[in-house]
Amino acid sequence: MTGDSWRERRRALLRDDPAEAERAARLLDQLGTEDRDDEEIEADHRASRLAAARSTLRTPGSTKSCGSD
């Protein structure tokens, strides 16, 4: 699904609920997702998942290593 199609689908679904549409608009404005393309958003998701995995591996008592630092 392209960025335009999921955004259009979301907008169509929110048209029937003005309060929810306003809440979603505020949240998206805070996140800045309307100004970003799919690749940029996906790269951020991947980076956050990688950071979470590395953090989990570095917890005290962990015997696993996540590579050289």
PyMOL Python script that loads the backbone (N, CA, C, O; Angstrom):
from pymol import cmd

cmd.read_pdbstr("""\
ATOM      1  N   MET A   1       0.855  -1.174   0.000  1.00  0.00           N
ATOM      2  CA  MET A   1       0.000   0.000   0.000  1.00  0.00           C
ATOM      3  C   MET A   1       0.900   1.235   0.000  1.00  0.00           C
ATOM      4  O   MET A   1       1.845   1.323   0.784  1.00  0.00           O
ATOM      5  N   THR A   2       0.607   2.162  -0.860  1.00  0.00           N
ATOM      6  CA  THR A   2       1.421   3.376  -0.935  1.00  0.00           C
ATOM      7  C   THR A   2       1.042   4.333   0.181  1.00  0.00           C
ATOM      8  O   THR A   2      -0.023   4.208   0.786  1.00  0.00           O
ATOM      9  N   GLY A   3       1.912   5.280   0.448  1.00  0.00           N
ATOM     10  CA  GLY A   3       1.630   6.276   1.476  1.00  0.00           C
ATOM     11  C   GLY A   3       0.366   7.053   1.189  1.00  0.00           C
ATOM     12  O   GLY A   3      -0.426   7.329   2.090  1.00  0.00           O
ATOM     13  N   ASP A   4       0.180   7.407  -0.079  1.00  0.00           N
ATOM     14  CA  ASP A   4      -1.015   8.166  -0.440  1.00  0.00           C
ATOM     15  C   ASP A   4      -2.280   7.357  -0.210  1.00  0.00           C
ATOM     16  O   ASP A   4      -3.276   7.901   0.266  1.00  0.00           O
ATOM     17  N   SER A   5      -2.264   6.066  -0.536  1.00  0.00           N
ATOM     18  CA  SER A   5      -3.487   5.273  -0.404  1.00  0.00           C
ATOM     19  C   SER A   5      -3.863   5.047   1.051  1.00  0.00           C
ATOM     20  O   SER A   5      -5.045   5.118   1.387  1.00  0.00           O
ATOM     21  N   TRP A   6      -2.893   4.775   1.933  1.00  0.00           N
ATOM     22  CA  TRP A   6      -3.280   4.578   3.332  1.00  0.00           C
ATOM     23  C   TRP A   6      -3.701   5.885   3.972  1.00  0.00           C
ATOM     24  O   TRP A   6      -4.576   5.897   4.838  1.00  0.00           O
ATOM     25  N   ARG A   7      -3.092   6.985   3.560  1.00  0.00           N
ATOM     26  CA  ARG A   7      -3.519   8.276   4.104  1.00  0.00           C
ATOM     27  C   ARG A   7      -4.932   8.616   3.645  1.00  0.00           C
ATOM     28  O   ARG A   7      -5.751   9.104   4.424  1.00  0.00           O
ATOM     29  N   GLU A   8      -5.206   8.352   2.373  1.00  0.00           N
ATOM     30  CA  GLU A   8      -6.553   8.618   1.852  1.00  0.00           C
ATOM     31  C   GLU A   8      -7.586   7.713   2.512  1.00  0.00           C
ATOM     32  O   GLU A   8      -8.688   8.157   2.834  1.00  0.00           O
ATOM     33  N   ARG A   9      -7.240   6.465   2.709  1.00  0.00           N
ATOM     34  CA  ARG A   9      -8.169   5.536   3.375  1.00  0.00           C
ATOM     35  C   ARG A   9      -8.454   5.991   4.806  1.00  0.00           C
ATOM     36  O   ARG A   9      -9.601   5.969   5.252  1.00  0.00           O
ATOM     37  N   ARG A  10      -7.403   6.405   5.525  1.00  0.00           N
ATOM     38  CA  ARG A  10      -7.575   6.894   6.898  1.00  0.00           C
ATOM     39  C   ARG A  10      -8.476   8.124   6.908  1.00  0.00           C
ATOM     40  O   ARG A  10      -9.382   8.235   7.734  1.00  0.00           O
ATOM     41  N   ARG A  11      -8.220   9.034   5.994  1.00  0.00           N
ATOM     42  CA  ARG A  11      -9.042  10.250   5.937  1.00  0.00           C
ATOM     43  C   ARG A  11     -10.497   9.920   5.642  1.00  0.00           C
ATOM     44  O   ARG A  11     -11.399  10.519   6.229  1.00  0.00           O
ATOM     45  N   ALA A  12     -10.735   8.978   4.744  1.00  0.00           N
ATOM     46  CA  ALA A  12     -12.110   8.580   4.417  1.00  0.00           C
ATOM     47  C   ALA A  12     -12.807   7.981   5.632  1.00  0.00           C
ATOM     48  O   ALA A  12     -13.982   8.260   5.870  1.00  0.00           O
ATOM     49  N   LEU A  13     -12.104   7.171   6.393  1.00  0.00           N
ATOM     50  CA  LEU A  13     -12.699   6.565   7.583  1.00  0.00           C
ATOM     51  C   LEU A  13     -12.996   7.604   8.664  1.00  0.00           C
ATOM     52  O   LEU A  13     -13.973   7.473   9.401  1.00  0.00           O
ATOM     53  N   LEU A  14     -12.160   8.628   8.759  1.00  0.00           N
ATOM     54  CA  LEU A  14     -12.336   9.639   9.802  1.00  0.00           C
ATOM     55  C   LEU A  14     -13.366  10.701   9.436  1.00  0.00           C
ATOM     56  O   LEU A  14     -13.795  11.458  10.308  1.00  0.00           O
ATOM     57  N   ARG A  15     -13.770  10.776   8.182  1.00  0.00           N
ATOM     58  CA  ARG A  15     -14.747  11.779   7.763  1.00  0.00           C
ATOM     59  C   ARG A  15     -16.059  11.681   8.535  1.00  0.00           C
ATOM     60  O   ARG A  15     -16.725  12.691   8.763  1.00  0.00           O
ATOM     61  N   ASP A  16     -16.429  10.470   8.935  1.00  0.00           N
ATOM     62  CA  ASP A  16     -17.699  10.257   9.628  1.00  0.00           C
ATOM     63  C   ASP A  16     -17.633  10.592  11.112  1.00  0.00           C
ATOM     64  O   ASP A  16     -18.675  10.655  11.764  1.00  0.00           O
ATOM     65  N   ASP A  17     -16.453  10.806  11.661  1.00  0.00           N
ATOM     66  CA  ASP A  17     -16.303  11.087  13.092  1.00  0.00           C
ATOM     67  C   ASP A  17     -15.407  12.312  13.278  1.00  0.00           C
ATOM     68  O   ASP A  17     -14.192  12.177  13.422  1.00  0.00           O
ATOM     69  N   PRO A  18     -16.007  13.516  13.277  1.00  0.00           N
ATOM     70  CA  PRO A  18     -15.208  14.743  13.361  1.00  0.00           C
ATOM     71  C   PRO A  18     -14.326  14.827  14.611  1.00  0.00           C
ATOM     72  O   PRO A  18     -13.197  15.313  14.532  1.00  0.00           O
ATOM     73  N   ALA A  19     -14.820  14.365  15.752  1.00  0.00           N
ATOM     74  CA  ALA A  19     -14.016  14.430  16.979  1.00  0.00           C
ATOM     75  C   ALA A  19     -12.790  13.526  16.860  1.00  0.00           C
ATOM     76  O   ALA A  19     -11.685  13.920  17.234  1.00  0.00           O
ATOM     77  N   GLU A  20     -12.985  12.338  16.349  1.00  0.00           N
ATOM     78  CA  GLU A  20     -11.865  11.410  16.162  1.00  0.00           C
ATOM     79  C   GLU A  20     -10.908  11.935  15.097  1.00  0.00           C
ATOM     80  O   GLU A  20      -9.692  11.777  15.215  1.00  0.00           O
ATOM     81  N   ALA A  21     -11.449  12.547  14.076  1.00  0.00           N
ATOM     82  CA  ALA A  21     -10.607  13.123  13.030  1.00  0.00           C
ATOM     83  C   ALA A  21      -9.717  14.226  13.598  1.00  0.00           C
ATOM     84  O   ALA A  21      -8.538  14.315  13.254  1.00  0.00           O
ATOM     85  N   GLU A  22     -10.273  15.053  14.455  1.00  0.00           N
ATOM     86  CA  GLU A  22      -9.488  16.127  15.078  1.00  0.00           C
ATOM     87  C   GLU A  22      -8.409  15.553  15.989  1.00  0.00           C
ATOM     88  O   GLU A  22      -7.274  16.028  15.992  1.00  0.00           O
ATOM     89  N   ARG A  23      -8.767  14.530  16.761  1.00  0.00           N
ATOM     90  CA  ARG A  23      -7.792  13.892  17.646  1.00  0.00           C
ATOM     91  C   ARG A  23      -6.656  13.277  16.824  1.00  0.00           C
ATOM     92  O   ARG A  23      -5.482  13.429  17.163  1.00  0.00           O
ATOM     93  N   ALA A  24      -7.012  12.593  15.758  1.00  0.00           N
ATOM     94  CA  ALA A  24      -6.001  11.977  14.897  1.00  0.00           C
ATOM     95  C   ALA A  24      -5.117  13.039  14.243  1.00  0.00           C
ATOM     96  O   ALA A  24      -3.905  12.857  14.126  1.00  0.00           O
ATOM     97  N   ALA A  25      -5.717  14.130  13.826  1.00  0.00           N
ATOM     98  CA  ALA A  25      -4.946  15.209  13.200  1.00  0.00           C
ATOM     99  C   ALA A  25      -3.939  15.803  14.177  1.00  0.00           C
ATOM    100  O   ALA A  25      -2.797  16.074  13.807  1.00  0.00           O
ATOM    101  N   ARG A  26      -4.362  16.005  15.427  1.00  0.00           N
ATOM    102  CA  ARG A  26      -3.433  16.534  16.441  1.00  0.00           C
ATOM    103  C   ARG A  26      -2.281  15.565  16.689  1.00  0.00           C
ATOM    104  O   ARG A  26      -1.123  15.973  16.778  1.00  0.00           O
ATOM    105  N   LEU A  27      -2.609  14.280  16.798  1.00  0.00           N
ATOM    106  CA  LEU A  27      -1.576  13.278  17.024  1.00  0.00           C
ATOM    107  C   LEU A  27      -0.600  13.218  15.850  1.00  0.00           C
ATOM    108  O   LEU A  27       0.615  13.193  16.049  1.00  0.00           O
ATOM    109  N   LEU A  28      -1.131  13.194  14.634  1.00  0.00           N
ATOM    110  CA  LEU A  28      -0.265  13.152  13.459  1.00  0.00           C
ATOM    111  C   LEU A  28       0.594  14.402  13.347  1.00  0.00           C
ATOM    112  O   LEU A  28       1.742  14.334  12.908  1.00  0.00           O
ATOM    113  N   ASP A  29       0.043  15.538  13.742  1.00  0.00           N
ATOM    114  CA  ASP A  29       0.818  16.772  13.727  1.00  0.00           C
ATOM    115  C   ASP A  29       1.975  16.675  14.715  1.00  0.00           C
ATOM    116  O   ASP A  29       3.094  17.089  14.412  1.00  0.00           O
ATOM    117  N   GLN A  30       1.700  16.126  15.903  1.00  0.00           N
ATOM    118  CA  GLN A  30       2.755  15.954  16.904  1.00  0.00           C
ATOM    119  C   GLN A  30       3.835  14.997  16.406  1.00  0.00           C
ATOM    120  O   GLN A  30       5.025  15.216  16.633  1.00  0.00           O
ATOM    121  N   LEU A  31       3.411  13.943  15.730  1.00  0.00           N
ATOM    122  CA  LEU A  31       4.360  12.949  15.227  1.00  0.00           C
ATOM    123  C   LEU A  31       5.069  13.395  13.960  1.00  0.00           C
ATOM    124  O   LEU A  31       6.158  12.912  13.649  1.00  0.00           O
ATOM    125  N   GLY A  32       4.457  14.311  13.235  1.00  0.00           N
ATOM    126  CA  GLY A  32       5.041  14.798  11.995  1.00  0.00           C
ATOM    127  C   GLY A  32       4.951  13.808  10.848  1.00  0.00           C
ATOM    128  O   GLY A  32       5.721  13.904   9.892  1.00  0.00           O
ATOM    129  N   THR A  33       4.025  12.854  10.923  1.00  0.00           N
ATOM    130  CA  THR A  33       3.964  11.822   9.887  1.00  0.00           C
ATOM    131  C   THR A  33       3.390  12.321   8.578  1.00  0.00           C
ATOM    132  O   THR A  33       3.695  11.747   7.532  1.00  0.00           O
ATOM    133  N   GLU A  34       2.586  13.347   8.584  1.00  0.00           N
ATOM    134  CA  GLU A  34       2.003  13.837   7.334  1.00  0.00           C
ATOM    135  C   GLU A  34       3.072  14.384   6.388  1.00  0.00           C
ATOM    136  O   GLU A  34       2.892  14.382   5.171  1.00  0.00           O
ATOM    137  N   ASP A  35       4.177  14.846   6.950  1.00  0.00           N
ATOM    138  CA  ASP A  35       5.232  15.447   6.137  1.00  0.00           C
ATOM    139  C   ASP A  35       6.322  14.455   5.751  1.00  0.00           C
ATOM    140  O   ASP A  35       7.319  14.838   5.139  1.00  0.00           O
ATOM    141  N   ARG A  36       6.144  13.193   6.100  1.00  0.00           N
ATOM    142  CA  ARG A  36       7.184  12.199   5.855  1.00  0.00           C
ATOM    143  C   ARG A  36       6.690  11.145   4.873  1.00  0.00           C
ATOM    144  O   ARG A  36       5.503  10.818   4.844  1.00  0.00           O
ATOM    145  N   ASP A  37       7.600  10.622   4.075  1.00  0.00           N
ATOM    146  CA  ASP A  37       7.203   9.561   3.149  1.00  0.00           C
ATOM    147  C   ASP A  37       7.315   8.200   3.837  1.00  0.00           C
ATOM    148  O   ASP A  37       7.876   8.084   4.927  1.00  0.00           O
ATOM    149  N   ASP A  38       6.779   7.186   3.188  1.00  0.00           N
ATOM    150  CA  ASP A  38       6.748   5.843   3.773  1.00  0.00           C
ATOM    151  C   ASP A  38       8.138   5.321   4.118  1.00  0.00           C
ATOM    152  O   ASP A  38       8.324   4.698   5.164  1.00  0.00           O
ATOM    153  N   GLU A  39       9.107   5.567   3.257  1.00  0.00           N
ATOM    154  CA  GLU A  39      10.457   5.065   3.497  1.00  0.00           C
ATOM    155  C   GLU A  39      11.057   5.678   4.757  1.00  0.00           C
ATOM    156  O   GLU A  39      11.714   4.986   5.535  1.00  0.00           O
ATOM    157  N   GLU A  40      10.836   6.963   4.959  1.00  0.00           N
ATOM    158  CA  GLU A  40      11.362   7.629   6.150  1.00  0.00           C
ATOM    159  C   GLU A  40      10.696   7.093   7.412  1.00  0.00           C
ATOM    160  O   GLU A  40      11.364   6.850   8.417  1.00  0.00           O
ATOM    161  N   ILE A  41       9.389   6.911   7.359  1.00  0.00           N
ATOM    162  CA  ILE A  41       8.656   6.379   8.508  1.00  0.00           C
ATOM    163  C   ILE A  41       9.129   4.960   8.815  1.00  0.00           C
ATOM    164  O   ILE A  41       9.366   4.622   9.975  1.00  0.00           O
ATOM    165  N   GLU A  42       9.267   4.135   7.790  1.00  0.00           N
ATOM    166  CA  GLU A  42       9.723   2.751   7.990  1.00  0.00           C
ATOM    167  C   GLU A  42      11.139   2.722   8.542  1.00  0.00           C
ATOM    168  O   GLU A  42      11.444   1.892   9.399  1.00  0.00           O
ATOM    169  N   ALA A  43      12.006   3.601   8.077  1.00  0.00           N
ATOM    170  CA  ALA A  43      13.375   3.658   8.593  1.00  0.00           C
ATOM    171  C   ALA A  43      13.375   4.002  10.079  1.00  0.00           C
ATOM    172  O   ALA A  43      14.148   3.425  10.844  1.00  0.00           O
ATOM    173  N   ASP A  44      12.526   4.927  10.497  1.00  0.00           N
ATOM    174  CA  ASP A  44      12.418   5.263  11.915  1.00  0.00           C
ATOM    175  C   ASP A  44      11.918   4.081  12.732  1.00  0.00           C
ATOM    176  O   ASP A  44      12.414   3.826  13.830  1.00  0.00           O
ATOM    177  N   HIS A  45      10.930   3.353  12.195  1.00  0.00           N
ATOM    178  CA  HIS A  45      10.420   2.171  12.896  1.00  0.00           C
ATOM    179  C   HIS A  45      11.520   1.124  13.062  1.00  0.00           C
ATOM    180  O   HIS A  45      11.690   0.549  14.137  1.00  0.00           O
ATOM    181  N   ARG A  46      12.258   0.889  11.988  1.00  0.00           N
ATOM    182  CA  ARG A  46      13.342  -0.096  12.060  1.00  0.00           C
ATOM    183  C   ARG A  46      14.407   0.328  13.060  1.00  0.00           C
ATOM    184  O   ARG A  46      14.908  -0.497  13.824  1.00  0.00           O
ATOM    185  N   ALA A  47      14.753   1.603  13.059  1.00  0.00           N
ATOM    186  CA  ALA A  47      15.767   2.099  13.993  1.00  0.00           C
ATOM    187  C   ALA A  47      15.299   1.948  15.436  1.00  0.00           C
ATOM    188  O   ALA A  47      16.088   1.578  16.305  1.00  0.00           O
ATOM    189  N   SER A  48      14.027   2.230  15.698  1.00  0.00           N
ATOM    190  CA  SER A  48      13.534   2.106  17.073  1.00  0.00           C
ATOM    191  C   SER A  48      13.477   0.646  17.507  1.00  0.00           C
ATOM    192  O   SER A  48      13.763   0.334  18.662  1.00  0.00           O
ATOM    193  N   ARG A  49      13.108  -0.257  16.587  1.00  0.00           N
ATOM    194  CA  ARG A  49      13.096  -1.689  16.927  1.00  0.00           C
ATOM    195  C   ARG A  49      14.514  -2.191  17.182  1.00  0.00           C
ATOM    196  O   ARG A  49      14.734  -2.984  18.097  1.00  0.00           O
ATOM    197  N   LEU A  50      15.467  -1.741  16.390  1.00  0.00           N
ATOM    198  CA  LEU A  50      16.857  -2.131  16.584  1.00  0.00           C
ATOM    199  C   LEU A  50      17.375  -1.617  17.922  1.00  0.00           C
ATOM    200  O   LEU A  50      18.047  -2.347  18.650  1.00  0.00           O
ATOM    201  N   ALA A  51      17.066  -0.367  18.248  1.00  0.00           N
ATOM    202  CA  ALA A  51      17.494   0.199  19.529  1.00  0.00           C
ATOM    203  C   ALA A  51      16.882  -0.573  20.696  1.00  0.00           C
ATOM    204  O   ALA A  51      17.555  -0.821  21.697  1.00  0.00           O
ATOM    205  N   ALA A  52      15.615  -0.953  20.572  1.00  0.00           N
ATOM    206  CA  ALA A  52      14.961  -1.721  21.635  1.00  0.00           C
ATOM    207  C   ALA A  52      15.614  -3.089  21.789  1.00  0.00           C
ATOM    208  O   ALA A  52      15.825  -3.555  22.909  1.00  0.00           O
ATOM    209  N   ALA A  53      15.931  -3.725  20.683  1.00  0.00           N
ATOM    210  CA  ALA A  53      16.580  -5.036  20.744  1.00  0.00           C
ATOM    211  C   ALA A  53      17.954  -4.921  21.387  1.00  0.00           C
ATOM    212  O   ALA A  53      18.325  -5.750  22.218  1.00  0.00           O
ATOM    213  N   ARG A  54      18.696  -3.915  21.014  1.00  0.00           N
ATOM    214  CA  ARG A  54      20.022  -3.720  21.609  1.00  0.00           C
ATOM    215  C   ARG A  54      19.919  -3.424  23.095  1.00  0.00           C
ATOM    216  O   ARG A  54      20.727  -3.910  23.886  1.00  0.00           O
ATOM    217  N   SER A  55      18.933  -2.633  23.478  1.00  0.00           N
ATOM    218  CA  SER A  55      18.734  -2.311  24.886  1.00  0.00           C
ATOM    219  C   SER A  55      18.412  -3.569  25.681  1.00  0.00           C
ATOM    220  O   SER A  55      18.914  -3.756  26.790  1.00  0.00           O
ATOM    221  N   THR A  56      17.581  -4.424  25.116  1.00  0.00           N
ATOM    222  CA  THR A  56      17.216  -5.674  25.776  1.00  0.00           C
ATOM    223  C   THR A  56      18.441  -6.559  25.954  1.00  0.00           C
ATOM    224  O   THR A  56      18.604  -7.197  26.994  1.00  0.00           O
ATOM    225  N   LEU A  57      19.293  -6.599  24.951  1.00  0.00           N
ATOM    226  CA  LEU A  57      20.484  -7.434  25.023  1.00  0.00           C
ATOM    227  C   LEU A  57      21.506  -6.901  26.016  1.00  0.00           C
ATOM    228  O   LEU A  57      22.356  -7.656  26.487  1.00  0.00           O
ATOM    229  N   ARG A  58      21.441  -5.640  26.337  1.00  0.00           N
ATOM    230  CA  ARG A  58      22.420  -5.027  27.240  1.00  0.00           C
ATOM    231  C   ARG A  58      21.945  -4.969  28.686  1.00  0.00           C
ATOM    232  O   ARG A  58      22.624  -4.379  29.527  1.00  0.00           O
ATOM    233  N   THR A  59      20.817  -5.554  28.990  1.00  0.00           N
ATOM    234  CA  THR A  59      20.313  -5.502  30.362  1.00  0.00           C
ATOM    235  C   THR A  59      21.248  -6.279  31.277  1.00  0.00           C
ATOM    236  O   THR A  59      21.865  -7.255  30.848  1.00  0.00           O
ATOM    237  N   PRO A  60      21.360  -5.852  32.552  1.00  0.00           N
ATOM    238  CA  PRO A  60      22.231  -6.553  33.498  1.00  0.00           C
ATOM    239  C   PRO A  60      21.850  -8.027  33.592  1.00  0.00           C
ATOM    240  O   PRO A  60      20.671  -8.381  33.619  1.00  0.00           O
ATOM    241  N   GLY A  61      22.868  -8.873  33.642  1.00  0.00           N
ATOM    242  CA  GLY A  61      22.627 -10.302  33.746  1.00  0.00           C
ATOM    243  C   GLY A  61      22.473 -10.988  32.412  1.00  0.00           C
ATOM    244  O   GLY A  61      22.389 -12.214  32.347  1.00  0.00           O
ATOM    245  N   SER A  62      22.434 -10.216  31.350  1.00  0.00           N
ATOM    246  CA  SER A  62      22.300 -10.803  30.024  1.00  0.00           C
ATOM    247  C   SER A  62      23.618 -11.433  29.620  1.00  0.00           C
ATOM    248  O   SER A  62      24.687 -10.861  29.836  1.00  0.00           O
ATOM    249  N   THR A  63      23.534 -12.611  29.036  1.00  0.00           N
ATOM    250  CA  THR A  63      24.752 -13.278  28.583  1.00  0.00           C
ATOM    251  C   THR A  63      24.957 -13.116  27.095  1.00  0.00           C
ATOM    252  O   THR A  63      25.952 -13.586  26.543  1.00  0.00           O
ATOM    253  N   LYS A  64      24.024 -12.455  26.445  1.00  0.00           N
ATOM    254  CA  LYS A  64      24.122 -12.264  25.002  1.00  0.00           C
ATOM    255  C   LYS A  64      24.894 -10.990  24.697  1.00  0.00           C
ATOM    256  O   LYS A  64      24.926 -10.061  25.503  1.00  0.00           O
ATOM    257  N   SER A  65      25.498 -10.958  23.556  1.00  0.00           N
ATOM    258  CA  SER A  65      26.211  -9.778  23.091  1.00  0.00           C
ATOM    259  C   SER A  65      25.576  -9.300  21.804  1.00  0.00           C
ATOM    260  O   SER A  65      25.122 -10.107  20.993  1.00  0.00           O
ATOM    261  N   CYS A  66      25.543  -7.997  21.615  1.00  0.00           N
ATOM    262  CA  CYS A  66      24.951  -7.469  20.390  1.00  0.00           C
ATOM    263  C   CYS A  66      26.026  -6.953  19.446  1.00  0.00           C
ATOM    264  O   CYS A  66      25.739  -6.132  18.574  1.00  0.00           O
ATOM    265  N   GLY A  67      27.246  -7.417  19.605  1.00  0.00           N
ATOM    266  CA  GLY A  67      28.288  -7.010  18.675  1.00  0.00           C
ATOM    267  C   GLY A  67      29.261  -6.054  19.313  1.00  0.00           C
ATOM    268  O   GLY A  67      29.168  -5.742  20.501  1.00  0.00           O
ATOM    269  N   SER A  68      30.182  -5.599  18.521  1.00  0.00           N
ATOM    270  CA  SER A  68      31.187  -4.676  19.035  1.00  0.00           C
ATOM    271  C   SER A  68      30.626  -3.279  19.132  1.00  0.00           C
ATOM    272  O   SER A  68      29.815  -2.866  18.303  1.00  0.00           O
ATOM    273  N   ASP A  69      31.044  -2.574  20.114  1.00  0.00           N
ATOM    274  CA  ASP A  69      30.592  -1.184  20.322  1.00  0.00           C
ATOM    275  C   ASP A  69      31.695  -0.222  20.013  1.00  0.00           C
ATOM    276  O   ASP A  69      31.508   0.989  20.128  1.00  0.00           O
TER     277      ASP A  69
END
""", "prot")
cmd.dss("prot")
cmd.show_as("cartoon", "prot")
cmd.util.cbc("prot")
cmd.orient("prot")
